[in-house]
């Protein structure tokens, strides 16, 4: 029975972390300059962030050397 509890809490923890990361990704891609969540207030410089994103090189993708017949 202890194993089931460990699996349950591992699943809940990883799901919550995944949800937080997904929300952070959505918030980063949004173009809102002022964000108010409860007592947290964030003011972003959107034009500077866009310029920074455009200057970064794209992440390298692994090449697939195998060929399909």
C-alpha positions as CSV (number, residue, x, y, z in Angstrom):
1,X,0.0,0.0,0.0
2,X,3.0,2.3,0.6
3,X,4.1,2.0,-3.0
4,X,0.7,3.2,-4.2
5,X,1.0,6.3,-2.1
6,X,4.5,7.0,-3.4
7,X,3.4,6.6,-7.0
8,X,0.4,8.9,-6.3
9,X,2.4,11.7,-4.8
10,X,5.1,11.4,-7.6
11,X,2.3,11.7,-10.2
12,X,0.7,14.7,-8.4
13,X,4.0,16.5,-8.0
14,X,5.1,16.0,-11.6
15,X,1.7,17.1,-12.8
16,X,1.8,20.3,-10.8
17,X,5.3,21.1,-12.0
18,X,4.2,20.4,-15.6
19,X,1.2,22.7,-15.2
20,X,3.4,25.5,-13.7
21,X,5.9,25.2,-16.6
22,X,3.1,25.2,-19.2
23,X,1.6,28.4,-17.6
24,X,5.0,30.0,-17.5
25,X,5.5,29.3,-21.2
26,X,2.1,30.7,-22.1
27,X,2.8,33.8,-20.0
28,X,6.2,34.3,-21.7
29,X,4.7,34.1,-25.2
30,X,1.9,36.5,-24.3
31,X,2.3,40.2,-25.3
32,X,0.9,41.7,-22.1
33,X,3.0,44.4,-20.7
34,X,1.3,44.5,-17.2
35,X,0.3,41.4,-15.3
36,X,-1.5,41.4,-12.0
37,X,-2.0,38.0,-10.2
38,X,-3.2,38.4,-6.6
39,X,-0.5,40.4,-4.9
40,X,2.2,39.9,-7.6
41,X,2.5,42.7,-10.2
42,X,4.8,42.3,-13.2
43,X,5.7,45.0,-15.8
44,X,7.5,43.7,-18.9
45,X,9.4,45.5,-21.7
46,X,7.9,43.6,-24.6
47,X,9.9,45.2,-27.5
48,X,13.2,44.5,-25.7
49,X,12.1,40.8,-25.2
50,X,11.2,40.4,-28.8
51,X,14.5,41.9,-29.9
52,X,16.3,39.5,-27.6
53,X,14.4,36.5,-28.9
54,X,15.2,37.4,-32.5
55,X,18.9,37.7,-31.8
56,X,19.2,34.3,-30.2
57,X,20.2,31.6,-32.7
58,X,17.6,28.8,-33.1
59,X,18.3,25.7,-31.1
60,X,20.1,22.9,-33.1
61,X,18.0,20.0,-34.1
62,X,19.5,16.5,-34.2
63,X,20.0,15.3,-37.7
64,X,18.4,12.0,-38.7
65,X,21.1,10.1,-40.6
66,X,19.0,7.0,-41.2
67,X,17.2,6.9,-44.5
68,X,13.9,5.2,-45.1
69,X,13.5,2.9,-48.0
